[in-house]
Amino acid sequence: MTLLRPKSFSKEVLEDVLCELQLSMEELSERLGVSVAVESKEFAPLKGSVRLKLRILDAFGRPEKPYVTDFKLYANLLGLQCKDLGKVFHVNKTSYRLLGYNPNNKLQPFVVENAVTGRRRAMREVLVLKALAHDPAPDLNCQ
C-alpha cells in the first residue's frame, strides 16, 4: 500500500507506516545479523512513536537469549570458557545443563536446566563454578 502524506496519525496510518518499516527492517536484519522487532507503539494526532527491540541472531538465525549473550560476555571473568555453555554437570546427584548467566540476579545468577526433565531454574554461582572447575586458562575467542 502506498502512503499519502497523512494530515494526522490514526491507528490505520500507524499500521501502514509499520508495514513499510518492517519491510525495510527485514533487509537490514538479514544484512547485519540482527533481529529487529516492534516492541511497542503509540500515537497522538500529530506524532507517533515506535519502540524497536534489537537482538543478536544465533547460528540458526533465531534471536539469541539474553542470558546466553551475557554468559559469553562474562565467561572469562567467572573463570569459565565459552565451551562450558550447554555442558552437563552434576549437583547433589542431579544432572543440569548450563544455559547461561543473568548478571541481574545477584543471588543465583546462572540459568540451568534439569537434564532429565528440562525444567529451568536459577542456580548459585558457587555450585556451578565448583561443578565446572577446570584449568583457569582464559578463552579469548568467546563468540
ROBA-743407 format. One line per field, with one value per residue: residue number from 1; z, y, x of N, C-alpha, C, O, CB in turn. Coordinates in Angstrom, 3 decimals, m for minus. Glycine has a CB too. Layout:
! ROBA-743407
pos: NUM;...
n_Z: Z;...
n_Y: Y;...
n_X: X;...
ca_Z: Z;...
ca_Y: Y;...
ca_X: X;...
c_Z: Z;...
c_Y: Y;...
c_X: X;...
o_Z: Z;...
o_Y: Y;...
o_X: X;...
cb_Z: Z;...
cb_Y: Y;...
cb_X: X;...
! end
This chain:
! ROBA-743407
pos: 1;2;3;4;5;6;7;8;9;10;11;12;13;14;15;16;17;18;19;20;21;22;23;24;25;26;27;28;29;30;31;32;33;34;35;36;37;38;39;40;41;42;43;44;45;46;47;48;49;50;51;52;53;54;55;56;57;58;59;60;61;62;63;64;65;66;67;68;69;70;71;72;73;74;75;76;77;78;79;80;81;82;83;84;85;86;87;88;89;90;91;92;93;94;95;96;97;98;99;100;101;102;103;104;105;106;107;108;109;110;111;112;113;114;115;116;117;118;119;120;121;122;123;124;125;126;127;128;129;130;131;132;133;134;135;136;137;138;139;140;141;142;143
n_Z: 0.000;m0.852;0.777;1.439;2.164;5.491;7.315;9.994;12.728;12.920;13.977;11.715;9.938;11.360;11.357;8.611;8.261;9.917;8.506;6.216;7.488;8.584;6.305;5.318;7.512;7.516;5.439;6.436;8.785;7.829;6.570;8.645;10.597;12.792;14.823;14.324;15.817;16.440;19.483;21.003;20.390;19.921;19.448;18.696;17.740;16.226;16.287;16.356;17.922;17.849;19.343;19.070;19.207;19.367;18.677;18.867;16.421;16.613;15.608;14.137;13.065;14.743;17.285;19.825;23.194;26.020;28.321;27.306;25.697;27.725;29.181;27.400;27.459;30.140;30.758;30.860;33.026;35.091;35.264;33.549;30.397;26.969;25.821;27.903;27.953;27.702;28.672;30.544;33.996;37.420;40.406;43.655;42.979;40.795;37.380;35.478;32.871;31.641;30.773;30.624;31.820;34.165;34.933;36.433;38.478;41.519;43.600;42.575;39.851;37.605;34.846;34.540;33.392;34.231;33.270;32.793;33.130;31.867;33.057;33.815;35.901;38.322;39.578;42.245;42.148;43.314;43.371;40.635;39.642;41.162;40.292;37.611;37.627;36.228;34.371;34.748;32.339;30.156;27.758;25.014;22.639;22.689;21.330
n_Y: m1.179;2.181;5.085;8.145;11.591;11.932;13.748;13.636;11.408;8.174;5.022;3.397;4.723;4.556;1.770;1.347;2.713;1.157;m1.278;m0.581;0.078;m2.431;m3.944;m2.685;m3.139;m5.913;m6.449;m5.083;m6.522;m9.068;m8.371;m7.375;m9.354;m9.255;m9.312;m7.488;m6.078;m4.808;m3.393;m1.781;0.638;3.926;6.549;9.892;12.686;14.360;13.173;10.137;7.238;4.610;1.779;m0.106;m3.429;m4.840;m7.703;m10.043;m12.518;m16.096;m19.006;m20.406;m18.561;m17.545;m15.306;m14.620;m15.710;m13.497;m14.308;m16.054;m14.436;m12.766;m14.674;m15.242;m12.787;m12.557;m14.890;m15.277;m13.633;m15.032;m17.259;m19.281;m21.009;m20.467;m22.848;m24.150;m23.511;m25.042;m27.388;m30.419;m30.958;m32.147;m31.799;m32.555;m35.237;m34.779;m34.072;m31.256;m28.798;m26.211;m23.154;m20.379;m17.039;m14.685;m11.537;m9.759;m11.102;m11.385;m13.266;m15.896;m16.329;m18.024;m19.621;m22.611;m25.909;m28.755;m31.766;m34.039;m33.582;m31.115;m28.789;m25.383;m23.364;m21.080;m20.941;m21.006;m19.294;m20.437;m23.211;m23.910;m23.107;m24.723;m27.276;m27.161;m26.879;m26.281;m25.924;m22.639;m21.308;m18.646;m18.152;m16.524;m16.316;m16.135;m16.415
n_X: 0.842;0.609;1.646;0.068;0.679;m0.008;m2.520;m3.001;m2.209;m3.511;m4.806;m4.838;m3.120;m0.722;m0.379;0.032;2.443;4.060;4.048;5.521;7.930;8.663;9.154;11.458;13.104;13.476;15.306;17.517;17.911;18.699;21.090;22.727;22.650;20.974;18.089;15.179;12.448;9.148;8.471;6.740;4.109;2.863;0.511;m0.454;m2.538;m0.730;1.760;3.683;5.083;7.438;8.751;11.616;12.958;16.047;17.927;20.613;21.344;21.437;23.409;21.548;19.875;17.946;16.685;19.037;19.075;18.965;20.403;22.270;23.877;24.884;26.332;28.400;29.679;30.557;31.955;34.816;35.485;34.343;35.847;35.264;34.763;33.788;32.999;31.821;29.170;26.115;27.093;26.845;26.501;26.868;25.046;24.405;23.580;21.970;21.521;22.421;22.132;24.068;22.764;23.070;23.899;22.783;23.327;21.832;20.608;21.671;21.912;21.429;22.848;23.243;21.690;20.167;19.213;17.339;18.685;17.210;14.388;14.059;13.329;13.734;15.841;17.253;20.595;22.979;26.110;28.414;27.903;27.774;30.293;31.971;31.203;31.907;34.638;37.780;40.870;42.140;42.608;42.188;39.585;39.727;38.398;35.606;32.530
ca_Z: 0.000;m0.899;1.767;1.100;3.335;6.416;7.988;11.416;12.970;13.414;14.076;10.354;9.390;12.063;10.853;7.278;8.454;10.473;7.416;5.419;8.321;8.726;5.037;5.258;8.602;7.164;4.661;7.370;9.698;7.146;6.264;9.863;11.505;13.999;14.757;14.593;16.001;17.082;20.865;21.380;19.506;20.463;18.517;19.062;16.459;15.433;16.337;16.703;18.302;17.755;20.080;18.423;20.023;18.567;19.318;18.055;15.942;16.860;14.411;13.404;12.584;15.730;18.264;20.932;24.518;26.716;29.271;26.520;25.348;28.950;29.518;26.521;27.908;31.480;30.983;31.285;34.366;36.051;35.231;32.692;28.972;26.139;25.569;29.056;27.678;27.247;29.302;31.596;35.236;38.465;41.730;44.525;42.227;39.745;36.212;34.980;31.686;31.779;29.674;30.518;33.002;34.325;35.885;37.261;39.619;42.311;44.460;41.749;38.514;36.495;34.339;34.248;33.174;34.627;32.049;32.612;32.986;31.038;33.829;34.008;37.204;38.605;40.498;42.870;41.451;43.951;42.958;39.221;39.469;41.761;39.437;36.323;37.881;35.293;34.270;34.617;31.104;29.559;26.389;24.472;21.403;23.070;20.390
ca_Y: 0.000;3.413;6.057;9.560;12.387;11.992;15.027;13.325;9.990;7.334;3.635;2.887;5.345;3.968;0.404;1.450;3.095;m0.018;m2.253;m0.098;m0.058;m3.836;m4.377;m2.191;m3.745;m7.288;m6.412;m4.670;m7.637;m10.091;m7.853;m7.176;m10.499;m8.776;m9.374;m6.197;m6.279;m3.695;m3.742;m1.052;1.760;4.899;7.642;11.035;13.283;14.956;12.425;8.730;6.697;3.164;1.291;m1.299;m4.342;m5.422;m8.856;m10.740;m13.819;m17.205;m19.711;m20.925;m17.442;m17.184;m14.341;m15.238;m15.394;m12.543;m14.953;m16.663;m13.320;m12.359;m15.690;m15.040;m11.583;m12.690;m16.207;m15.157;m13.043;m16.038;m18.396;m20.313;m20.883;m20.480;m24.231;m24.615;m23.270;m26.274;m28.538;m31.085;m31.143;m32.796;m31.188;m33.372;m36.397;m34.339;m33.542;m29.972;m28.265;m24.774;m22.426;m19.003;m16.247;m13.495;m10.677;m9.007;m11.934;m11.430;m14.447;m17.104;m15.749;m18.974;m20.217;m24.026;m26.710;m30.150;m32.512;m35.097;m33.054;m29.927;m27.646;m24.352;m22.705;m20.310;m21.673;m20.216;m19.250;m21.359;m24.583;m24.104;m22.993;m25.910;m28.427;m26.998;m26.484;m26.752;m25.015;m21.257;m20.698;m17.850;m18.431;m15.180;m16.387;m16.414;m15.775
ca_X: 0.000;1.381;1.189;m0.037;1.051;m1.146;m2.803;m2.880;m1.971;m4.593;m4.361;m4.640;m1.906;0.409;m0.217;0.638;3.846;4.747;4.239;6.654;9.130;9.038;9.746;12.836;13.869;13.820;16.543;18.553;18.115;19.489;22.420;23.506;22.581;20.295;16.635;14.541;11.012;8.439;8.151;5.528;3.796;1.910;0.254;m1.292;m2.941;0.343;3.017;3.612;6.390;7.574;9.915;12.146;13.753;17.111;18.568;21.608;20.875;22.349;23.875;20.389;19.072;16.930;17.209;19.766;18.535;19.840;21.307;23.356;24.756;25.571;27.319;29.551;30.377;31.119;32.558;36.213;35.536;33.902;36.766;34.685;35.060;32.580;32.582;31.045;27.764;25.479;27.739;26.074;27.254;26.080;24.965;23.550;23.085;21.050;22.232;21.960;22.789;24.284;22.125;23.524;24.230;21.953;24.037;20.887;20.248;22.903;21.961;21.510;22.987;23.328;20.459;20.436;18.012;17.464;18.974;16.216;13.025;14.044;12.836;14.749;15.897;18.463;21.460;24.027;27.394;29.364;27.604;28.118;31.739;32.588;30.904;32.582;36.022;38.792;42.009;41.709;43.100;41.115;39.141;39.545;37.628;34.225;31.607
c_Z: 0.000;0.055;1.155;2.336;4.275;7.039;9.505;11.547;13.487;13.480;12.693;9.737;10.041;11.596;9.466;7.371;8.976;9.413;6.559;6.190;8.397;7.446;4.930;6.357;8.299;6.399;5.566;8.326;9.072;6.923;7.512;10.801;12.835;13.782;15.145;14.680;16.692;18.480;21.332;20.415;20.164;19.393;19.162;17.741;15.604;15.477;16.717;17.086;18.257;18.487;19.451;19.407;19.092;19.345;18.337;17.651;16.251;15.536;13.554;12.881;13.509;16.690;19.450;22.260;25.243;27.673;28.557;26.141;26.568;29.377;28.673;26.937;29.212;31.721;31.495;32.677;35.442;36.116;34.425;31.249;28.189;25.892;26.756;28.865;27.073;27.873;30.419;32.802;36.299;39.774;42.524;43.760;41.167;38.615;35.739;33.737;31.851;30.554;29.529;31.863;33.011;35.359;36.779;38.485;40.449;43.139;43.651;40.278;37.348;36.141;33.906;33.983;33.613;33.362;31.775;32.306;32.062;31.755;34.097;35.399;37.303;39.643;41.008;42.132;42.005;43.471;41.519;39.030;40.051;40.868;38.103;36.467;36.858;35.243;34.052;33.366;30.441;28.124;25.764;23.193;21.668;22.150;20.416
c_Y: 1.237;4.424;7.447;10.342;12.493;13.381;14.862;11.821;9.318;5.913;3.070;3.442;4.742;2.542;0.392;1.791;1.902;m1.085;m1.865;m0.245;m1.509;m4.386;m3.919;m2.809;m5.183;m7.344;m6.040;m5.800;m8.724;m9.628;m7.762;m8.376;m10.143;m8.906;m8.012;m6.437;m5.049;m4.148;m3.050;0.121;2.636;5.947;8.676;11.708;13.810;14.204;10.979;8.248;5.176;2.787;m0.023;m2.125;m5.016;m6.563;m9.504;m12.093;m14.887;m17.879;m20.229;m19.817;m17.041;m16.151;m15.061;m14.792;m14.443;m13.222;m15.686;m15.579;m12.867;m13.382;m15.502;m13.819;m11.808;m13.991;m16.104;m14.572;m14.052;m17.233;m19.558;m20.071;m20.955;m21.896;m24.827;m24.394;m24.534;m27.529;m29.100;m31.297;m31.691;m32.015;m32.010;m34.494;m36.041;m33.737;m32.250;m29.598;m26.754;m24.049;m21.002;m18.355;m14.987;m12.582;m9.862;m9.786;m12.148;m12.704;m15.726;m16.697;m16.740;m19.547;m21.637;m24.730;m28.131;m30.974;m33.592;m34.523;m31.839;m28.686;m26.658;m23.770;m21.891;m21.075;m20.754;m20.367;m20.275;m22.792;m24.851;m24.070;m24.204;m27.130;m28.358;m26.619;m27.123;m25.730;m23.581;m20.558;m19.915;m18.258;m17.088;m15.161;m16.725;m15.664;m16.434
c_X: 0.884;0.764;1.125;0.384;m0.147;m1.291;m2.701;m2.656;m3.224;m4.027;m4.037;m3.356;m0.675;0.662;0.423;2.120;4.639;4.987;5.431;7.963;9.591;9.635;11.197;13.703;14.266;15.129;17.717;18.909;18.981;20.926;23.300;23.526;21.947;18.798;16.074;13.045;10.417;8.030;6.875;5.339;2.745;1.656;m0.655;m1.654;m1.785;1.661;2.758;4.997;6.330;8.837;10.346;12.954;14.753;17.752;19.530;21.044;21.918;22.715;22.724;19.482;17.948;17.520;17.851;19.156;19.494;20.816;22.444;24.364;25.549;26.610;28.572;30.359;31.145;31.883;33.997;36.345;35.175;34.840;36.212;35.097;33.760;32.082;31.817;29.545;27.150;26.062;26.860;26.996;26.311;26.189;23.964;22.834;22.045;21.871;21.575;22.751;22.880;23.729;22.632;23.763;23.370;22.606;23.104;20.435;21.516;23.024;22.151;21.633;23.001;21.964;20.815;19.110;18.316;17.610;17.934;14.836;12.940;13.551;13.973;14.671;17.174;19.278;22.564;25.352;28.381;29.149;28.042;29.625;32.466;32.382;31.650;34.049;36.957;39.912;41.538;42.237;41.972;40.830;38.796;38.733;36.163;33.289;30.277
o_Z: 0.791;0.127;0.436;3.435;3.917;7.256;10.219;10.606;14.376;13.075;12.534;9.093;9.361;11.453;9.171;6.651;8.533;9.423;6.212;5.625;8.286;7.500;4.500;6.163;8.780;6.677;5.462;8.639;9.716;7.074;7.442;11.720;13.879;12.689;16.173;13.735;17.433;18.643;21.981;19.724;20.868;18.535;20.024;16.704;14.378;14.765;17.323;16.616;18.580;18.282;19.313;20.331;18.137;20.522;17.129;18.434;16.168;14.466;12.360;12.311;13.112;16.890;20.006;22.420;25.097;27.824;29.162;26.255;26.467;29.885;29.186;26.791;29.370;32.813;32.462;33.435;36.576;36.939;34.598;30.926;28.692;25.766;26.628;29.546;26.049;27.624;31.148;32.652;36.109;40.192;42.121;43.891;40.694;38.860;35.616;33.565;32.163;29.431;28.423;32.898;31.994;36.557;37.793;39.438;40.114;43.361;44.025;39.542;36.205;37.019;33.026;34.305;33.392;32.472;30.630;31.338;31.524;31.132;34.553;36.004;36.462;40.487;40.306;41.574;41.241;43.196;41.225;38.329;39.492;40.706;37.531;35.528;36.645;36.004;33.254;33.337;30.190;27.381;25.962;22.700;20.942;22.168;19.687
o_Y: 1.319;4.591;7.863;9.791;13.067;14.087;15.806;11.060;9.830;5.666;2.341;2.714;4.447;2.144;m0.464;1.229;1.660;m1.734;m2.710;m0.642;m1.785;m5.220;m4.681;m2.988;m5.639;m8.194;m6.629;m6.007;m9.241;m10.409;m8.043;m8.416;m10.667;m8.642;m7.449;m6.937;m4.346;m5.152;m3.666;0.538;2.153;6.191;8.384;11.324;13.718;14.569;10.651;8.801;4.556;3.401;m0.946;m1.586;m5.686;m6.416;m9.513;m12.743;m14.638;m17.377;m20.467;m20.101;m16.272;m16.124;m15.996;m13.634;m14.568;m12.759;m15.915;m15.787;m12.610;m13.006;m15.596;m13.804;m11.306;m14.174;m16.775;m14.974;m13.948;m18.127;m20.697;m19.050;m21.447;m22.119;m25.899;m25.026;m25.030;m28.628;m28.350;m31.757;m31.700;m31.623;m32.151;m34.668;m36.915;m32.980;m32.157;m30.021;m26.095;m24.297;m20.461;m19.018;m14.305;m12.823;m9.325;m9.193;m12.999;m13.181;m16.564;m16.716;m16.334;m19.912;m21.842;m24.219;m28.643;m30.900;m34.021;m34.927;m31.552;m27.640;m27.052;m23.688;m22.007;m21.774;m19.853;m21.419;m20.912;m23.506;m25.901;m24.917;m24.658;m27.936;m29.394;m26.091;m28.335;m24.763;m23.341;m19.330;m20.473;m18.656;m16.572;m14.082;m17.516;m14.434;m16.027
o_X: 1.824;m0.454;2.034;0.432;m1.175;m0.306;m2.364;m2.883;m3.905;m2.891;m3.057;m2.602;0.308;1.818;1.256;2.945;5.761;6.033;6.256;8.982;10.785;10.539;12.062;14.906;15.304;15.974;18.793;20.082;19.894;21.866;24.496;24.344;22.335;18.296;16.449;12.435;11.103;7.337;6.030;6.269;1.858;2.504;m1.483;m1.114;m1.845;2.596;1.739;5.992;5.317;9.884;9.544;13.563;14.361;18.081;19.293;20.350;23.120;22.370;22.908;18.429;17.073;18.734;17.274;18.770;20.710;21.946;23.491;25.572;26.749;27.667;29.686;31.581;32.258;32.420;34.357;37.228;35.642;34.646;36.644;35.705;32.750;30.878;31.225;28.737;27.621;25.566;26.212;28.128;25.095;27.278;22.810;21.622;21.318;22.810;20.354;23.893;21.888;24.167;22.628;23.822;23.243;22.457;23.550;19.928;22.341;24.137;22.971;20.646;22.789;21.182;21.651;18.037;19.413;16.763;17.788;14.191;11.870;13.373;15.047;13.602;18.064;18.718;23.022;25.664;29.106;30.114;28.615;30.178;33.465;33.299;31.988;34.644;36.935;39.898;40.631;42.306;40.903;41.727;37.697;38.404;35.561;33.242;29.372
cb_Z: 1.215;m2.340;2.994;0.634;2.912;7.522;7.599;12.218;13.957;12.486;14.764;9.468;9.600;13.570;10.809;6.440;9.432;11.626;6.539;5.014;9.730;9.129;3.849;5.375;9.886;6.340;3.487;8.152;10.122;5.808;5.611;10.595;11.739;14.334;15.684;13.484;16.831;16.238;21.786;22.864;18.120;21.787;17.215;20.071;16.720;15.887;17.333;15.536;19.719;16.272;21.608;17.216;20.770;18.181;19.807;18.826;14.420;17.837;14.808;14.293;11.265;16.507;18.760;20.873;25.353;27.483;30.157;25.236;24.774;30.072;29.317;25.073;28.088;32.478;29.694;30.306;34.453;35.705;36.637;32.819;28.502;24.809;25.255;30.320;26.727;25.765;29.856;31.088;35.707;38.670;41.657;45.215;43.178;40.293;35.066;36.061;30.373;31.964;29.875;29.751;33.030;34.751;35.138;36.442;39.159;43.224;45.291;41.969;38.469;36.839;33.143;35.430;31.677;35.476;32.138;33.858;34.343;29.849;35.164;32.974;38.354;39.109;39.811;44.327;41.548;45.481;43.103;38.344;40.126;43.164;39.185;35.504;39.309;33.879;33.130;35.820;30.136;29.608;26.354;24.222;20.466;24.539;18.992
cb_Y: 0.001;3.978;6.058;9.949;13.803;10.941;15.552;13.785;9.796;7.420;2.775;3.244;6.877;3.994;m0.309;2.508;4.294;m0.611;m2.355;1.375;0.478;m4.665;m3.836;m0.664;m3.699;m7.925;m5.407;m3.440;m8.218;m10.453;m6.485;m6.003;m11.058;m7.296;m10.495;m5.132;m7.572;m3.244;m3.373;m0.550;1.261;5.559;7.115;12.042;14.402;16.337;13.068;7.894;7.191;2.673;1.113;m0.921;m5.403;m4.355;m9.885;m10.905;m13.773;m18.226;m20.867;m21.853;m17.771;m18.446;m13.408;m14.872;m16.697;m11.540;m15.928;m17.372;m12.144;m12.146;m17.101;m14.891;m10.448;m12.581;m17.019;m14.305;m11.848;m16.505;m18.857;m20.339;m21.988;m19.788;m25.095;m23.904;m22.051;m26.374;m28.145;m32.456;m29.805;m34.253;m29.663;m32.486;m37.398;m33.307;m34.584;m28.880;m28.652;m24.460;m22.404;m18.201;m15.885;m13.874;m9.741;m8.614;m13.307;m10.228;m14.544;m18.021;m14.968;m20.105;m19.372;m24.716;m26.665;m30.622;m33.138;m35.976;m32.684;m30.168;m28.120;m23.250;m23.738;m18.863;m22.923;m20.619;m17.855;m21.294;m24.862;m23.029;m21.710;m26.174;m28.514;m25.953;m26.878;m26.991;m25.447;m20.496;m21.777;m16.379;m19.428;m14.548;m17.420;m16.030;m15.798
cb_X: m0.957;1.442;2.114;m1.497;1.545;m0.988;m4.213;m4.155;m0.825;m5.889;m5.434;m5.845;m1.926;0.171;m1.573;m0.089;3.964;3.937;2.969;6.440;8.865;7.836;8.932;12.856;13.068;12.704;16.422;18.102;16.777;18.843;22.307;22.976;23.959;20.688;16.075;14.884;10.730;7.181;9.312;5.608;3.305;2.445;m0.371;m0.550;m3.891;0.572;3.993;3.039;6.813;7.606;9.600;13.005;12.850;18.166;17.512;22.954;20.579;21.716;24.772;19.589;18.509;16.425;16.082;21.276;18.310;19.001;20.531;22.798;23.940;24.567;26.738;29.094;29.385;30.029;32.527;36.983;34.604;32.515;37.076;33.145;36.049;32.847;33.802;31.512;27.584;25.585;29.123;25.474;27.909;26.544;24.543;22.518;22.494;20.005;22.258;22.091;22.019;25.791;20.637;22.535;25.746;20.496;24.948;19.683;19.618;22.971;20.690;20.258;24.225;24.288;19.835;21.208;17.550;16.236;20.351;16.147;12.479;13.206;12.206;14.597;15.819;18.118;22.064;24.191;27.991;29.228;26.113;27.450;32.250;32.007;29.402;31.875;36.444;38.191;42.943;42.133;43.661;41.467;37.901;40.877;38.239;33.963;32.153
! end
